């Protein structure tokens, strides 16, 4: 496994790798969710590249950029064990050199849900992902379903800007008790960790109700909200039943929906989702 920092070294190392290359962009502090993406890329592609970069432009002023968990040596050891070929660990100065003023913005899809609560977040995400795709030149790029809106936004960006690659979205990886794996789970104390399972319970309750015949979007949101209300440590920021393609909030009877939520457990903000209905 080769680890590089400069863009020049990355391009030189990338040129030596056989195609197709699968890219897994990460912010580090890797967990089984990230590694599942690496394994999928390894199975699909001749070469696998990973980026590790805590992207400052996707964090808001009051968010956790400075405290975001980092452990580069552990990350590199995990990636080496998974047979990764190339890891890029750029600095903020490399990604955003002095005078940087060019941004990639996806308009409509970034307005609801996470975009409404985290102004500027997706502009940072799409810009850094566009730069990573340009730097690595992969044939496939791998993202997790846990960040459902992010995956939808990136797919739209790739389509709109004619990037010659496929975006592969892989299933959420969960702990045995249902909690979606996330680097931010490290912030939870034991009591909060127990309480955090309420997100999965709320989504599961709505999913089961949908399968049993509940089709009204309002009813699905109400079911999720009722389960969340049973957990004193949970403070919902939003509960949504949205169109899985447009992310518009649904009203009335639905055939398919992205059920999602953002919930504070203590001071930690967690997100989770599930898609219900026939993909048709």
Secondary structure, DSSP 8 states (H G I E B T S, - for coil): -EEE-SHHHHHHHHHTS-S-EEEEEE-SS--HHHHHHHHHHHHH-SEEEEEE---GGGS-TTSSTTTS---HHHHHHHHHHTT--EEE---HHHHS-TT--------GGGTSTHHHHSTTHHHHHHHHHHHHHHHH--SEEEEETTSHHHHHHHHHHHHHTT-SSEEEEE---B-TTS-B--GGGGG--HHHHHHTTHHHHHHHHHHHHHHTT--BHHHHHHHHHHHHHT-TTEEEEEEEEE-TTT--B--SB-SEEEEEEEEEETTEEEEEEEEEE---
